[in-house]
Amino acid sequence: MSERTSFTVFVQGPGRSAPIARRAARALGRCVSRLAWPLLLASGVLSTGAALAQQASPDENPLVVVIEKGTEGAVPIAVVPFGWAGNTRAPLDMADVIGADLRRSGRFAPIAERDLPGRPTTQQEVSLPAWRAIGANNLVIGRMTPASNGSVSVEFQLLDANGGRLSGQRWDVPASQLRWLAHHISDLIYEKLLGERGAFNTRIAYITERRTPETRIYTLLVADSDGFNPQVVLQRRTPIMSPTWSPDGRYLAYVSFEGGRSGVYVQELSSGARSRVSAFTGHNGAPAFSPDGSRLALSLSKDGNAEIYTLELSSKRLRRLTDNSAIDTEPTWSADGRYIAFNSDRGGRPQIYRIPANGGEVERLTFEGAYNARPQYSPDGRHLAFVRGDDGVFRIGVMDLGSGQSRILTDSFLDESPTFAPNGSMILYATSNRRSSALAAVSVDGNVQQTLVEQRVATREPAWSPFLGRK
């Protein structure tokens, strides 16, 4: 804008939660120090100091998207304000949400409202020459009508400025679901014009850390992909890290240091019900759901050093995949479920390896750079995102798994925790300097860059949801 097992540990000064945080940091440090300490030191997150618990108010602090770079040749498109047949103010500016979605994709250039030649709400009201004159390739129009039961009828049309209706639908939804519907319309437009599925109607999980005079407050949140509607999943005075989505988008797995010991939890988002699925002696970390949702890959140090395991969630059957004196952590599943990539220092420095998901020979994937960590497979299985560290600078890279070629996508001081959009077009990550941290996103080709800023807290460890159905 982050390790699944290491990059957000804080060593606190005096305060009610400080002893627990220190024990948590020591437990984690014994397990992953050789892999993570360079990044921890570079980020400044290994710090001392006092931090008074206060209730976080995420609903008042949506992430703000700042677009820093877009694709040259972005498609001009006119998103006309939707008509509203009600006597009061419309519950949502649908066109504003749709236009913002398309703009932040970097693939579209919505025309400014002041430059629109009219405000049509139906195809019959459209004079195509006027829209071609302002350079609009396509035109989005619509209207909203309130119903007596509190729902809203929404009609939408996507028009070609050279003539013709490309798409159009009508919905009746509660007013509370209008933002969801706006993202859904954005997805329809994106797919119709680009031939790729849109990822606007998705969500992101992330962790914030708020410092107070006596303690630190760690909060796991879930928000819409544009940063709106943040909701608290979990809040503690001890570290929370490594959120990861189940393939159906119903659950989050994460690591929490409750009671001073690390444990892996799985929590249902709709009900808030959660269970601790891993609480072995030593470190329990880096959960990653298998593509079918039946297993978690984990990094556990229950037998001494950190190794990669899989845990069958229904039977709780544990299977160890790696067995050596090195530190193995940060597992991630390939899209087809056949392989698990992970980070290991078995070659002397942190590099990325993979192993068959049911066990077998380990294969090294990265050879360039002194430090490669935090692997993440793309949803289509064609790419692997990672963190490259050189000379104390950590940046996001992506490898083409077919050719083995990799490229660095970002140019800031400390970037970590890459996570793919479910359509594979963008990579969300955490970025920090010595004063602040935020979330950012970059396209797989590096041509689109944006930052999601939450002004008052440190923000890190993002995880992008899979495609989601209707709420």
C-alpha positions as CSV (number, residue, x, y, z in Angstrom):
1,M,0.0,0.0,0.0
2,S,2.7,-8.5,6.6
3,E,5.9,-13.5,7.4
4,R,3.0,-14.9,8.0
5,T,5.0,-15.7,11.1
6,S,7.2,-12.9,11.9
7,F,7.0,-9.4,10.5
8,T,4.6,-7.7,13.0
9,V,6.0,-8.7,16.4
10,F,6.5,-5.8,18.8
11,V,8.6,-5.9,22.0
12,Q,6.8,-3.5,24.4
13,G,7.9,-1.5,27.3
14,P,6.0,-1.1,30.6
15,G,2.4,-1.8,30.3
16,R,-0.2,-4.4,31.3
17,S,0.4,-6.4,28.1
18,A,4.1,-5.9,27.8
19,P,5.2,-9.2,29.5
20,I,3.0,-11.2,27.3
21,A,4.2,-9.4,24.2
22,R,7.8,-10.0,25.2
23,R,7.2,-13.7,25.7
24,A,5.4,-13.9,22.3
25,A,8.3,-12.2,20.6
26,R,10.8,-14.5,22.3
27,A,8.9,-17.6,21.2
28,L,8.7,-16.3,17.7
29,G,12.3,-15.3,17.7
30,R,13.6,-18.7,18.6
31,C,11.7,-20.0,15.6
32,V,12.3,-17.6,12.8
33,S,15.1,-15.2,13.8
34,R,17.5,-16.1,11.0
35,L,14.8,-15.5,8.4
36,A,12.9,-12.5,9.7
37,W,15.2,-10.4,11.8
38,P,16.8,-8.5,8.9
39,L,13.3,-7.3,7.9
40,L,12.2,-6.6,11.4
41,L,15.2,-4.4,12.0
42,A,14.8,-2.6,8.7
43,S,11.2,-1.8,9.4
44,G,11.8,-0.6,12.9
45,V,9.0,-2.8,14.3
46,L,11.3,-4.3,16.8
47,S,11.0,-1.4,19.2
48,T,10.7,-0.6,22.9
49,G,8.4,1.9,24.5
50,A,5.2,2.3,26.4
51,A,2.0,2.0,24.7
52,L,-4.0,2.5,27.5
53,A,-6.3,0.4,25.9
54,Q,-8.9,2.3,23.8
55,Q,-11.6,1.0,21.7
56,A,-10.7,1.1,18.0
57,S,-13.3,2.9,15.8
58,P,-12.7,1.4,12.4
59,D,-16.1,2.3,11.1
60,E,-15.0,6.0,11.3
61,N,-11.7,5.3,9.5
62,P,-12.1,3.7,6.0
63,L,-9.0,3.2,4.0
64,V,-8.5,5.9,1.5
65,V,-7.3,4.9,-2.0
66,V,-4.7,7.1,-3.6
67,I,-3.8,6.2,-7.2
68,E,-0.2,6.9,-7.9
69,K,0.2,5.4,-11.3
70,G,-2.2,4.1,-14.0
71,T,-1.8,2.3,-17.3
72,E,-1.1,4.4,-20.3
73,G,-3.9,4.2,-22.7
74,A,-6.6,3.5,-20.0
75,V,-10.0,3.3,-21.7
76,P,-12.1,6.5,-21.5
77,I,-15.5,5.8,-20.1
78,A,-18.4,8.0,-19.0
79,V,-20.1,7.0,-15.8
80,V,-23.3,9.1,-15.6
81,P,-24.9,9.9,-12.2
82,F,-27.8,7.6,-11.8
83,G,-31.2,9.1,-11.7
84,W,-33.1,9.0,-8.4
85,A,-36.9,9.0,-8.3
86,G,-37.2,9.5,-4.5
87,N,-38.3,12.6,-2.6
88,T,-35.2,12.5,-0.3
89,R,-31.5,12.3,-1.0
90,A,-30.4,9.1,-2.7
91,P,-29.0,6.6,-0.2
92,L,-25.8,6.1,-2.3
93,D,-24.1,7.8,-5.3
94,M,-23.8,4.6,-7.4
95,A,-21.9,6.3,-10.2
96,D,-19.3,7.6,-7.8
97,V,-18.6,4.1,-6.4
98,I,-18.5,2.6,-9.9
99,G,-16.3,5.3,-11.3
100,A,-13.9,5.0,-8.4
101,D,-13.7,1.2,-8.9
102,L,-12.9,1.6,-12.6
103,R,-10.4,4.3,-12.0
104,R,-8.4,2.4,-9.3
105,S,-8.1,-0.6,-11.6
106,G,-5.8,1.6,-13.7
107,R,-7.5,0.1,-16.8
108,F,-10.1,2.8,-17.2
109,A,-10.2,6.6,-17.2
110,P,-13.6,7.8,-16.1
111,I,-14.5,11.2,-17.6
112,A,-15.0,14.0,-15.1
113,E,-18.7,14.7,-14.3
114,R,-18.3,18.4,-15.2
115,D,-17.4,17.4,-18.7
116,L,-20.4,15.1,-19.4
117,P,-22.7,16.5,-22.1
118,G,-25.9,15.3,-20.4
119,R,-27.4,13.2,-17.6
120,P,-29.3,10.5,-19.4
121,T,-30.9,7.7,-17.4
122,T,-32.2,5.6,-20.3
123,Q,-30.8,4.6,-23.7
124,Q,-33.5,6.7,-25.5
125,E,-32.1,9.8,-23.9
126,V,-28.6,9.3,-25.2
127,S,-27.3,11.3,-28.1
128,L,-24.3,9.2,-29.1
129,P,-22.5,11.9,-31.2
130,A,-22.3,14.1,-28.1
131,W,-20.6,11.4,-26.1
132,R,-18.2,10.5,-29.0
133,A,-17.2,14.1,-29.1
134,I,-15.8,14.0,-25.6
135,G,-13.9,10.8,-26.3
136,A,-16.1,8.3,-24.4
137,N,-15.7,4.8,-25.7
138,N,-18.5,3.6,-23.5
139,L,-21.3,5.0,-21.4
140,V,-22.7,3.8,-18.1
141,I,-26.2,5.0,-17.2
142,G,-28.8,4.0,-14.7
143,R,-31.7,5.0,-12.4
144,M,-32.8,4.2,-8.9
145,T,-36.4,4.0,-7.6
146,P,-37.4,3.6,-4.0
147,A,-39.9,0.9,-3.0
148,S,-42.5,1.0,-0.2
149,N,-40.8,-1.9,1.6
150,G,-37.5,0.0,2.0
151,S,-35.7,-1.7,-0.9
152,V,-34.4,0.1,-4.0
153,S,-34.9,-0.8,-7.6
154,V,-31.7,-0.2,-9.6
155,E,-31.5,-0.3,-13.4
156,F,-28.1,-0.3,-15.2
157,Q,-27.0,-0.1,-18.8
158,L,-23.6,-0.2,-20.5
159,L,-23.6,1.3,-23.9
160,D,-21.1,1.5,-26.7
161,A,-20.6,5.1,-27.9
162,N,-20.7,3.8,-31.5
163,G,-24.2,2.4,-30.9
164,G,-25.6,-0.5,-29.1
165,R,-26.3,-1.8,-25.7
166,L,-23.6,-4.1,-24.3
167,S,-25.1,-5.0,-21.0
168,G,-28.0,-4.2,-18.8
169,Q,-29.8,-5.5,-15.7
170,R,-32.3,-4.6,-13.0
171,W,-32.2,-5.5,-9.3
172,D,-34.3,-4.9,-6.2
173,V,-32.0,-4.7,-3.2
174,P,-32.2,-3.3,0.4
175,A,-30.6,0.1,0.6
176,S,-27.9,-1.5,2.8
177,Q,-26.7,-3.5,-0.2
178,L,-26.4,-0.7,-2.7
179,R,-22.6,-0.4,-2.3
180,W,-22.3,-4.2,-2.8
181,L,-24.4,-3.7,-6.0
182,A,-22.2,-0.9,-7.2
183,H,-19.2,-3.1,-6.9
184,H,-21.1,-5.9,-8.7
185,I,-21.9,-3.5,-11.6
186,S,-18.2,-2.5,-11.7
187,D,-17.3,-6.2,-12.1
188,L,-19.9,-6.6,-14.9
189,I,-18.4,-3.6,-16.8
190,Y,-14.8,-4.8,-16.2
191,E,-15.5,-8.3,-17.5
192,K,-17.6,-7.1,-20.5
193,L,-15.0,-4.6,-21.8
194,L,-11.8,-6.4,-20.9
195,G,-12.8,-10.1,-21.0
196,E,-11.5,-10.7,-17.5
197,R,-13.5,-11.2,-14.3
198,G,-13.5,-8.1,-12.0
199,A,-12.5,-8.2,-8.4
200,F,-14.2,-5.1,-7.0
201,N,-16.9,-7.1,-5.1
202,T,-14.3,-8.7,-2.8
203,R,-12.9,-8.0,0.6
204,I,-9.5,-7.5,2.3
205,A,-8.4,-8.6,5.7
206,Y,-5.6,-6.7,7.5
207,I,-4.2,-5.9,10.9
208,T,-3.8,-2.6,12.6
209,E,-1.7,-1.7,15.6
210,R,-2.7,1.3,17.7
211,R,-0.3,2.7,20.3
212,T,-1.6,4.2,23.5
213,P,0.3,5.5,26.5
214,E,0.3,2.1,28.3
215,T,-0.2,-0.6,25.7
216,R,-0.8,-1.5,22.1
217,I,-4.0,-2.6,20.6
218,Y,-3.9,-5.2,17.8
219,T,-7.0,-5.4,15.6
220,L,-7.9,-7.8,12.8
221,L,-10.3,-6.2,10.4
222,V,-12.1,-7.0,7.1
223,A,-13.2,-4.3,4.7
224,D,-14.5,-3.9,1.2
225,S,-11.8,-4.0,-1.5
226,D,-12.0,-0.2,-1.7
227,G,-11.4,0.2,2.0
228,F,-15.0,1.0,3.0
229,N,-17.1,-0.8,5.6
230,P,-14.2,-2.0,7.9
231,Q,-15.4,-4.5,10.5
232,V,-13.6,-5.8,13.5
233,V,-13.0,-9.5,13.5
234,L,-10.7,-9.7,16.6
235,Q,-9.1,-7.2,18.9
236,R,-6.4,-8.0,21.5
237,R,-3.5,-6.5,23.5
238,T,-1.2,-9.2,22.2
239,P,0.0,-9.7,18.7
240,I,-2.3,-10.9,15.9
241,M,-0.8,-11.9,12.6
242,S,-1.0,-13.9,9.4
243,P,-4.7,-13.7,8.4
244,T,-5.6,-15.9,5.5
245,W,-9.0,-16.6,3.8
246,S,-10.7,-19.9,3.3
247,P,-11.5,-20.6,-0.4
248,D,-15.2,-20.0,0.1
249,G,-14.6,-16.6,1.8
250,R,-16.5,-17.7,5.0
251,Y,-13.6,-18.1,7.4
252,L,-10.3,-16.5,8.3
253,A,-7.4,-18.4,9.9
254,Y,-4.9,-16.3,11.8
255,V,-2.2,-16.5,14.6
256,S,-3.0,-15.0,18.0
257,F,-0.7,-14.8,21.0
258,E,-3.4,-15.0,23.6
259,G,-2.1,-16.1,27.0
260,G,1.5,-15.4,25.8
261,R,1.6,-18.4,23.4
262,S,1.0,-18.6,19.7
263,G,-2.0,-20.5,18.5
264,V,-3.7,-20.8,15.1
265,Y,-7.4,-20.0,15.1
266,V,-10.1,-20.4,12.5
267,Q,-13.0,-18.0,12.7
268,E,-16.3,-17.9,10.9
269,L,-17.0,-14.3,9.8
270,S,-20.8,-14.4,9.8
271,S,-21.2,-15.7,13.3
272,G,-17.8,-14.8,14.9
273,A,-17.5,-18.4,16.2
274,R,-13.9,-19.5,16.3
275,S,-11.8,-22.5,17.3
276,R,-8.2,-23.0,18.1
277,V,-6.9,-25.6,15.7
278,S,-3.2,-25.6,16.5
279,A,-1.7,-25.0,20.0
280,F,1.4,-27.2,20.1
281,T,4.5,-26.5,22.2
282,G,6.7,-23.9,20.5
283,H,5.6,-21.8,17.6
284,N,2.3,-22.2,15.8
285,G,2.2,-20.0,12.7
286,A,1.8,-19.2,9.0
287,P,-1.6,-20.8,8.3
288,A,-2.6,-21.3,4.7
289,F,-5.8,-22.9,3.5
290,S,-5.6,-25.6,0.8
291,P,-7.6,-24.7,-2.4
292,D,-10.4,-27.1,-1.4
293,G,-10.5,-25.7,2.1
294,S,-10.0,-29.1,3.8
295,R,-6.4,-28.6,5.1
296,L,-4.2,-25.9,6.5
297,A,-0.5,-25.7,5.8
298,L,1.4,-24.5,8.9
299,S,4.8,-23.8,10.3
300,L,5.3,-25.6,13.6
301,S,8.3,-25.9,15.9
302,K,6.9,-28.5,18.2
303,D,9.8,-30.8,17.5
304,G,12.5,-28.2,17.9
305,N,12.9,-26.1,14.7
306,A,10.3,-24.7,12.4
307,E,9.0,-27.3,9.8
308,I,6.1,-27.3,7.3
309,Y,3.1,-29.4,8.2
310,T,-0.4,-29.9,6.9
311,L,-3.4,-30.2,9.2
312,E,-6.6,-31.9,8.1
313,L,-9.3,-29.8,9.6
314,S,-12.0,-32.4,9.9
315,S,-9.9,-35.1,11.6
316,K,-7.1,-32.9,13.0
317,R,-4.7,-35.3,11.4
318,L,-1.2,-33.7,11.2
319,R,1.3,-34.5,8.5
320,R,4.9,-33.3,8.5
321,L,6.4,-32.4,5.1
322,T,9.9,-31.1,5.8
323,D,12.5,-32.5,8.0
324,N,15.9,-30.8,8.4
325,S,17.8,-28.5,10.7
326,A,16.8,-25.3,8.8
327,I,13.9,-23.0,9.5
328,D,11.0,-23.6,7.1
329,T,8.0,-21.2,7.3
330,E,5.5,-19.2,5.2
331,P,3.8,-22.0,3.3
332,T,1.5,-21.2,0.4
333,W,-0.5,-23.6,-1.8
334,S,-0.3,-23.7,-5.6
335,A,-3.7,-23.1,-7.3
336,D,-4.1,-26.8,-8.2
337,G,-3.2,-27.9,-4.7
338,R,-0.3,-30.1,-5.9
339,Y,2.5,-28.0,-4.3
340,I,3.3,-26.0,-1.3
341,A,5.9,-23.2,-1.7
342,F,7.7,-22.0,1.5
343,N,10.6,-20.0,2.8
344,S,13.7,-21.7,4.1
345,D,17.3,-20.8,5.1
346,R,18.5,-24.4,4.3
347,G,20.9,-22.9,1.8
348,G,22.4,-20.4,4.2
349,R,20.1,-17.5,3.3
350,P,16.3,-17.2,3.1
351,Q,15.1,-18.5,-0.3
352,I,11.9,-20.0,-1.7
353,Y,11.4,-23.7,-2.2
354,R,8.5,-26.0,-3.0
355,I,7.5,-29.5,-2.0
356,P,4.6,-31.7,-3.2
357,A,1.6,-31.2,-0.9
358,N,1.6,-34.9,0.1
359,G,5.3,-35.0,0.7
360,G,8.3,-35.6,-1.6
361,E,11.5,-33.9,-2.8
362,V,12.1,-30.3,-2.1
363,E,12.9,-28.0,-5.1
364,R,14.4,-24.6,-4.9
365,L,12.6,-21.8,-6.9
366,T,14.5,-18.6,-6.3
367,F,18.2,-18.0,-7.1
368,E,18.5,-14.3,-7.7
369,G,18.9,-12.0,-4.7
370,A,20.3,-12.6,-1.2
371,Y,16.9,-12.7,0.5
372,N,13.6,-14.1,-1.0
373,A,10.6,-14.7,1.3
374,R,6.8,-14.5,1.7
375,P,5.9,-16.5,-1.4
376,Q,2.3,-16.3,-2.7
377,Y,0.9,-18.2,-5.7
378,S,-1.3,-16.4,-8.1
379,P,-4.9,-17.7,-8.4
380,D,-4.2,-19.0,-12.0
381,G,-0.9,-20.7,-10.9
382,R,1.2,-18.8,-13.4
383,H,3.0,-16.4,-11.0
384,L,4.6,-16.4,-7.6
385,A,4.8,-13.1,-5.7
386,F,7.6,-12.7,-3.1
387,V,9.6,-10.3,-1.1
388,R,13.2,-9.6,-2.3
389,G,15.7,-8.2,0.1
390,D,18.9,-6.6,-1.0
391,D,21.1,-4.2,1.0
392,G,18.5,-3.6,3.7
393,V,15.8,-2.7,1.1
394,F,12.8,-5.1,0.8
395,R,10.5,-4.9,-2.3
396,I,7.8,-6.9,-3.9
397,G,8.7,-9.1,-6.9
398,V,6.9,-11.6,-9.1
399,M,8.1,-14.7,-10.8
400,D,6.8,-16.2,-14.0
401,L,6.7,-19.9,-13.1
402,G,6.7,-21.0,-16.7
403,S,10.0,-19.2,-17.6
404,G,11.5,-18.8,-14.1
405,Q,12.1,-15.1,-14.8
406,S,11.3,-12.6,-12.1
407,R,11.0,-8.8,-11.9
408,I,10.8,-6.3,-9.0
409,L,7.5,-4.4,-9.0
410,T,7.9,-1.8,-6.2
411,D,10.6,0.7,-5.3
412,S,10.0,1.7,-1.7
413,F,12.1,1.0,1.4
414,L,10.2,-1.8,3.1
415,D,7.5,-3.8,1.3
416,E,6.1,-7.1,2.5
417,S,3.1,-9.5,2.7
418,P,2.1,-9.7,-1.0
419,T,-1.4,-11.1,-1.6
420,F,-3.1,-11.5,-5.0
421,A,-6.5,-10.3,-6.1
422,P,-8.7,-13.3,-6.9
423,N,-8.5,-12.4,-10.6
424,G,-4.7,-12.2,-10.4
425,S,-4.5,-8.7,-11.8
426,M,-3.2,-6.9,-8.7
427,I,-1.0,-7.6,-5.7
428,L,-1.8,-6.0,-2.4
429,Y,1.0,-5.6,0.1
430,A,2.1,-3.7,3.2
431,T,4.6,-0.9,2.9
432,S,6.5,1.0,5.6
433,N,9.0,3.7,6.1
434,R,10.5,4.8,9.4
435,R,7.5,7.0,10.2
436,S,4.4,5.1,9.0
437,S,3.0,2.0,7.4
438,A,0.1,1.5,5.0
439,L,-1.3,-0.9,2.4
440,A,-0.5,-0.5,-1.3
441,A,-1.3,-2.4,-4.5
442,V,0.6,-2.9,-7.8
443,S,-0.5,-4.6,-11.0
444,V,1.3,-7.8,-12.0
445,D,3.0,-5.9,-14.8
446,G,4.0,-3.0,-12.5
447,N,2.1,-0.4,-14.5
448,V,-0.6,0.4,-11.9
449,Q,0.2,1.5,-8.4
450,Q,-2.1,2.7,-5.6
451,T,-2.0,3.3,-1.8
452,L,-4.7,2.6,0.8
453,V,-4.1,4.9,3.6
454,E,-5.5,4.8,7.2
455,Q,-4.1,7.9,8.8
456,R,-4.1,7.1,12.5
457,V,-2.8,3.5,12.9
458,A,-0.1,1.3,11.5
459,T,-1.6,-1.1,8.9
460,R,-0.1,-4.3,7.8
461,E,-0.4,-8.0,6.8
462,P,-3.2,-7.8,4.1
463,A,-5.0,-10.8,2.7
464,W,-7.2,-10.4,-0.3
465,S,-10.4,-12.5,-0.3
466,P,-11.4,-15.0,-3.0
467,F,-14.4,-14.2,-5.2
468,L,-17.5,-13.7,-3.1
469,G,-21.1,-14.2,-3.8
470,R,-23.9,-11.9,-2.8
471,K,-23.9,-10.8,0.8
